[in-house]
Structure formats: structure tokens, C-alpha cells
């Protein structure tokens, strides 16, 4: 699977502005899926995601100000920060996510 258009560029920009992690889910019944996710992350995301991968079925257990996720599964709706949802009317593309977050960088 290829990264969503603009996602890698957005991560690179946002990692320079924020303390970022890559939060993903992985099916528990597939023992190789966790390793496959790590290899995918290294291949496609590179340095901005190095040692930043978190695998969890319960994304609400992680804390942060923002969660960028193109889905609403795995407890995303219970995340205590703001959920930014690429592919929606508010955030049609990753560039719109970056434009929204850039002024909020501390």
C-alpha cells in the first residue's frame, strides 16, 4: 500500500514543528502484521518517523493535542484532543491539515 498523496510531505513538515508520533493499528490475529507495519513505516516515512511508531487498537489511550487519522475506527472518537480527518470537507487533502496546524506550532 502506498502512502496517501501528500501524507509523507505533511509528516515531514509537521515533524519539524511538533513532537510527532505515528499511531497505527494492526490486526492481532496476524502475527507478522506488526513487523510489516514497522517495515512499511521505515520504507515510506523515513527519518521523521524513526522510533516513533505506536501500535494500538485503542487510539484514545494515547494523549496529545491532535490526532490526524483518515478513519474514525479504533476509538478515534474518544481521543481527548482534536481529530483532524483528511479526506473530509474540512480537510480535503493533507496540505489542508498542514495549513491548519502550522499556525498552532509552539
C-alpha positions as CSV (number, residue, x, y, z in Angstrom):
1,X,0.0,0.0,0.0
2,X,1.3,3.4,-0.9
3,X,1.0,6.4,1.4
4,X,-1.9,8.8,0.8
5,X,-1.0,11.6,-1.6
6,X,0.8,14.4,0.4
7,X,1.0,12.4,3.6
8,X,4.7,12.0,3.7
9,X,5.4,15.6,2.8
10,X,2.9,16.7,5.6
11,X,4.6,14.4,8.2
12,X,8.0,15.8,7.3
13,X,6.8,19.4,7.7
14,X,4.8,18.7,10.9
15,X,7.6,16.7,12.5
16,X,9.7,19.8,12.2
17,X,7.1,21.8,14.1
18,X,5.6,19.3,16.6
19,X,6.6,16.3,18.7
20,X,5.0,13.7,16.4
21,X,4.3,10.0,16.6
22,X,2.9,7.6,14.1
23,X,-0.1,5.8,15.7
24,X,-1.4,2.8,13.8
25,X,-3.5,-0.3,14.4
26,X,-2.6,-3.8,13.4
27,X,-4.7,-6.9,13.4
28,X,-3.9,-9.1,16.5
29,X,-4.7,-12.3,14.7
30,X,-1.9,-11.7,12.1
31,X,1.5,-12.2,13.8
32,X,3.5,-10.7,11.0
33,X,1.4,-7.5,10.7
34,X,3.3,-5.7,13.4
35,X,6.6,-6.3,11.7
36,X,5.1,-5.5,8.4
37,X,3.9,-2.1,9.8
38,X,7.4,-1.3,11.0
39,X,8.9,-2.1,7.6
40,X,6.3,0.0,5.9
41,X,7.0,2.9,8.2
42,X,10.8,2.7,7.6
43,X,10.3,2.4,3.8
44,X,7.8,5.2,3.3
45,X,8.1,7.6,6.2
46,X,11.9,7.5,6.9
47,X,13.6,9.8,9.3
48,X,10.6,11.9,10.6
49,X,9.0,8.6,11.9
50,X,12.2,6.9,13.1
51,X,11.4,5.2,16.5
52,X,8.0,7.0,16.6
53,X,5.7,4.1,15.7
54,X,3.0,3.2,18.2
55,X,0.7,0.3,17.5
56,X,-2.6,0.3,19.4
57,X,-6.2,-0.8,18.8
58,X,-7.3,1.9,21.2
59,X,-6.1,5.2,19.9
60,X,-7.9,7.1,22.7
61,X,-5.3,5.7,25.2
62,X,-2.7,8.0,23.6
63,X,-2.5,11.6,24.6
64,X,-1.8,14.6,22.5
65,X,-3.4,17.8,21.2
66,X,-4.1,16.4,17.7
67,X,-4.7,13.1,16.1
68,X,-4.6,13.0,12.3
69,X,-6.5,9.9,11.1
70,X,-8.3,9.2,7.9
71,X,-10.6,6.8,9.7
72,X,-12.9,7.0,12.7
73,X,-12.4,3.5,13.9
74,X,-10.4,2.1,16.9
75,X,-11.7,4.6,19.5
76,X,-10.6,7.7,17.5
77,X,-13.9,9.3,18.5
78,X,-12.8,9.0,22.2
79,X,-9.4,10.7,21.7
80,X,-9.3,13.7,24.1
81,X,-7.6,16.1,21.6
82,X,-8.8,17.2,18.2
83,X,-9.2,14.7,15.5
84,X,-8.2,16.0,12.1
85,X,-9.7,13.8,9.4
86,X,-8.0,14.0,5.9
87,X,-10.4,13.4,3.1
88,X,-13.3,15.3,4.6
89,X,-14.8,18.6,3.7
90,X,-12.8,20.4,6.4
91,X,-9.5,18.7,5.4
92,X,-9.8,17.6,1.8
93,X,-6.1,16.9,1.4
94,X,-3.0,16.6,3.6
95,X,-1.9,20.1,2.6
96,X,-5.0,21.5,4.4
97,X,-4.1,19.6,7.6
98,X,-0.6,21.2,7.4
99,X,-2.0,24.6,6.8
100,X,-4.3,24.3,9.8
101,X,-1.6,23.1,12.2
102,X,1.3,25.3,11.1
103,X,0.0,28.4,13.0
104,X,-0.6,26.3,16.1
105,X,3.0,25.2,16.4
106,X,4.6,26.4,19.6
